[in-house]
């Protein structure tokens, strides 16, 4: 089953590598017999579904997450292997979609206005006066 990222991008099922193992945690005898934990690996560099720009962007953004050039996602939330497979595909899709999203524009630093500066100092003075009134009177 292909992983649909956007309307224009889908990862073919042939490029996905699945690995199943026993899930940890409670579950009694069932957990000792079923391989419900799912690992989904996708090699970004070898993918034919990506354009050169997309490949470069993913390698750049997901570099620290890659294991030998592959993006690995695990899912062990459910008891069902089938449901964990769906969750792993959804996780992979969200990660790729987020990495391919354009960067937010850089914030342009601006100088504080005179009015905001005056209001900040006035608020500090008021707070100081309030605390001054709470002190015990001196021995003057």
C-alpha positions in Angstrom: 0.0 0.0 0.0 1.5 3.3 -1.1 2.0 6.1 1.4 0.3 9.3 0.2 2.1 12.4 1.3 0.6 15.1 -0.8 -1.7 15.0 -3.9 1.5 15.0 -6.1 3.8 12.8 -3.9 3.2 9.2 -3.0 5.8 6.7 -1.8 5.4 3.4 -3.6 5.0 0.3 -1.4 8.0 -1.3 -3.1 10.3 1.3 -1.6 9.2 0.5 2.0 11.0 -2.0 4.1 9.0 -3.6 7.0 10.4 -5.3 10.1 8.2 -6.9 12.8 9.1 -7.8 16.3 7.6 -8.5 19.7 6.2 -5.4 21.4 7.1 -4.7 25.0 4.7 -3.9 27.8 1.7 -5.7 29.3 -0.4 -8.1 27.4 -0.1 -11.5 29.0 0.5 -14.5 26.8 -0.6 -12.8 23.7 2.4 -10.4 23.8 4.8 -13.4 23.9 3.5 -14.9 20.7 2.7 -12.0 18.3 5.0 -9.7 16.4 3.0 -6.6 16.7 5.7 -4.0 16.9 6.4 -2.5 13.4 9.5 -0.8 12.0 9.1 1.0 8.7 12.2 2.0 6.9 12.4 4.1 3.7 15.7 4.9 2.0 15.5 8.5 0.8 18.5 8.5 -1.5 17.3 5.5 -3.5 13.7 6.7 -3.9 12.4 7.2 -7.4 9.3 9.0 -6.1 11.2 12.2 -5.2 12.5 15.0 -7.4 16.1 16.0 -6.9 15.0 19.1 -4.9 12.8 17.0 -2.6 15.5 14.5 -2.0 18.0 17.2 -1.1 15.6 18.9 1.2 14.7 15.7 3.0 18.4 14.7 3.4 19.1 18.2 4.7 16.1 18.4 7.1 16.1 14.8 8.3 19.9 14.2 8.4 20.2 13.6 12.2 17.2 11.2 12.1 18.5 9.0 9.3 20.0 5.6 10.0 22.4 4.6 7.2 20.4 6.9 4.8 17.1 5.4 5.8 14.2 7.1 7.7 13.0 4.6 10.3 9.7 4.9 12.0 8.4 2.5 14.7 4.9 1.9 16.0 4.0 -0.3 18.9 1.0 1.5 20.3 -1.7 -1.1 19.4 -2.0 -4.8 20.0 -2.8 -5.3 16.3 0.1 -5.5 13.8 -2.2 -4.3 11.1 -3.1 -1.1 13.1 0.6 -0.5 14.0 1.4 -0.7 10.2 -1.2 2.0 9.6 0.2 4.2 12.4 3.8 3.8 11.1 2.6 4.9 7.6 0.9 7.9 9.1 3.9 8.8 11.1 6.2 8.5 8.0 3.8 10.7 6.0 3.7 13.4 8.7 7.4 13.5 9.0 8.0 13.8 5.3 5.2 16.4 4.9 6.7 18.5 7.7 10.2 18.3 6.3 9.1 19.3 2.8 7.0 22.3 4.0 8.5 25.7 3.2 10.4 27.4 6.0 8.6 30.2 7.9 9.8 33.6 7.0 12.6 34.9 9.2 11.5 37.4 11.8 12.6 40.9 11.1 14.0 42.5 14.3 12.5 45.9 15.1 13.2 48.5 17.7 10.7 49.0 20.5 8.5 52.1 20.2 8.8 55.0 22.5 5.3 54.4 23.9 6.0 50.7 24.7 9.3 51.7 26.3 7.5 54.3 28.5 4.7 51.8 29.4 7.2 49.2 30.5 9.2 51.6 32.7 5.9 52.9 34.2 4.7 49.4 35.0 8.1 48.7 36.7 7.8 51.9 38.7 4.2 51.0 39.8 5.3 47.5 40.8 8.2 48.9 42.7 5.9 51.3 44.6 3.5 48.5 45.5 6.4 46.4 46.9 7.7 49.5 48.8 4.4 49.9 50.5 4.5 46.3 51.7 7.7 46.8 53.6 7.8 47.3 57.3 8.3 50.9 58.3 11.9 51.9 59.0 13.2 53.3 62.3 13.6 56.8 60.8 
